[in-house]
């Protein structure tokens, strides 16, 4: 029975991410005495077994390895205010030793600090009222209809030099122009019926709106996972303008 006890003591301690010293500090058990229990050199008194069972929230029968003892319920599963991903994170946290927890917290604090710095910088940027933001999104993927008239809205965006040079703006929907233009970016466009090969423009091809790089008889994506869109002589192609920059909603 002592071998079952020592296995369970080690298992429960490691599941909770505790060192032997940390466990002894939390339970008030002598570290020297505890080592003899976990190494199977000595069997603890029943009062010590009860203390350990209470600490781990298990029965004495389970701790002693009796065959009819019930497995302890995972206390994390009883948490009603967290989802499964958060429960998994808690379990991972508990499995870490003290040094790993410290390293994790250091990295987490740096990420949070960087995000707060970014948000602070964003809040200090001047806002600009953009008068012509299309209600249609242009696809960096499969195409959307841009053929309706007078479908514009005003929107507050982060002020940039290109904002003042743009005639209108459209929002990107899709990922085919990554990494240059991301889903949700607000593209700033100068109206022109033609652009040069290699420039990025906003087009309507057979009634569908795209933001693409103009190629030789094709529209090109910056994301290599997307194939070029060929332009045939029978196709209806309209260039709305040249993309001169991007911004974001405030």
N, C-alpha and C positions, 0 to 999 in steps of 0.2 A: 504493500500500500504506500510505502514511503516513496517508491519510484513514481507512482502515479501523482502523488502530491507534488514532488519536485518538478515534474513535467508541467503540471497545471499552474504552479507558481510562476514558472518561467514564461509560459504561454500568455497568461493574463497580464503579467508585467509588460511584456513586449508589445502586446496588442494595444496597450495604453501609452506606449512610447516612453516608459519610465526607466531610468537607470536604477540599479539596486540602491544606490545612495538616496535618490529621490524618493523611492518607495519607503525607505526606512524613515526619512524625515517626515513623510506624510502620515505614517502609521505609528511612529514612536517606537518601532522595534529596533533593537540594537543591530547595527549593520553586521557585526561579527557573527551574531547569532543567526541572522537571516541567511547569510552565506551558507551556513551549515544546513539550513532547510532546503535551499534551492539546489545545492550540490548533493543532496541526499545523504549527508553525513550524520544527520541527527533529525529526529522527528519532534516537531514543536508541541508544546502543551496545547490542550484543547482550547484554552483561553486565547492563545495566539492564533490558532486556526480560526476561531470565531472572529477575531479582530480582522484577519485577512479576508475572510468570507464577507464580512460586513463592508470592508473597504471596496471589494470588487463587486459587491451586490450579487453574490452567488450563494448557493447553499453550501453548508459544510459537506454534504454528501458529494456535491459536484467537485469541490476542492480536493476531497480525498480520493476522487476517482471511482466512487461506487457505481456499479453498472446501471442501477435504476435511477441515477440522478439526472435531472433535466438540464439540458444546455441552458446557460444563462441567456436571457433576452438581451439583444443589442440595444443599449440605451439610446443610441443614435436613431434607431428605427422608431422610437417613441416620440421623437421631435415632430411636432405637427406644423411648425411654422417654416420649415425648410424643405426644398425640393430634393430629388434624388441626387442631383449633381452636387448640391451643397453637403449632403450626407457623405458622399464619396470623398469630398474635400476634407471633411472633418476626420474621416477614417485615415486618410493619407497623413493629415497633420498629426494625429495621435501615434502614427507608426514611426514618426521621425524622432531621432535622438535630439538632445539639447543643442548640439552644434548645428545640425541641419535646420532646426527650427529658427535659430538665430540668423543663419544665412538666408533662409526663405523670407524672414521679416525684413532683412536689410534690402533685399531685391524688391519686395513689395512696396516698401516705403519710397524707394527711388522711383518706381513706376508711378505711384500716386503723386509724388512731388513733381515729376515731369508733366503729368497730366494737368495738375493744378496750375503749373506755370504756363502751359499752353492755353488753358481756359482764361487765365488772367490776361495774357497777351491778346487773345481774341476779343475779350471784352473791351480792351482799350483801343482797338482799331475803329476808325471812323466808319459810320454807317452812311450809305448812299442810297437814295431812293431811285430805284431803277424803274423807268416808266414803261418799258416794253419787254416784259418777260413773257414768252409764249406759254400759253396754257398747255400746249402739246409738248411732250418730251421727245427728243430725238434719240433714236436708238444707236447705242454702241453695240448692238446685237442684231436684232431681227427686223427692225423697221416699224415705224408708226405713221399714221396718216397725219400729214401737216397741211392738208389742202383746204381747211376752213379759213374763212376771212374774219378779220377783226376779233381774233381770239387771243387777246393780250391782257395782261394784268400788271399791276404795280407790285414791287417787292423791295424790301430793304436788304441790301447786300453789303458786304465788306468793301470799302472803297479802295480801289487800286487805280493806277494810271490808265490802264486799259479800259476801265469802266467809262471814262469820259470820252473815249474814242469809239466806243461801240454804238451801233445803231439799234441793236436789239440783243436779247439774250434767250438762251434755251437751256433746259435742264437735260443732262445726260441720263439715259436709262439703259443700263447694261454694262458689260465689262470688256467689250472687244477693243476698246481704245486704251486699256491699261498698258503701261503704268502712267501714261501722260494725262489721260482724262478718266476719272473714276465715276462710278455710278453715283448720281446725285450732284455732281459738279454743275455749277452754273457757267455755261460757256458764253463768252462775250464775242459778238459777231459784228463785223463790218459788212454792210450790204454791198454786194458786187455780183454781177451775173457770171463772172468767170474767175477762176483762180489758176495758179500755176501748178504743174505736176509736182508733187512732193509737199504741197501745202495742204492743211486740214481745213475742210469746209463743211457747211451744212447743206445737204442735198435732199431733193425729192426725186426718187427713182420709182417710176410707175406708181406714184401716189403714196409711197412710204418714205418717211423722213429718216435720214441718217446723218451722223457725224462721222466722217471718214477722211482719210488721206486720199487725194486724187492721184491715181496712177495712170498708166497708159491703157486706156479703154477698160478701166476697172476701178472700183473703190476698194481701198486697202484698210485693213485693221492694223493696229499696233500690237495687239495681242496675237501671238503666233498660233494660238489654238483656233483662230477663225480663218476661213478661206476667203480669198478675194471675191468680191461681187462683180461679175463681168458686166460690162455695158455694151449692149448690142445696138446696132443701127436702128432697130425698130423700137427701142426703149424710149420712154419719155423721161428725160433727165433735166432737172432744173437746179441750178446753183443759187442758194439763197444768200450766201456770203462766206467770208473768210474768218476762221476762228483766230482771234488775236490775243486771247487770254482766257482766264477763268477766275471766278470768285466763289463766294459761298453766301448762303442766306444768313442774316443776323439773327 
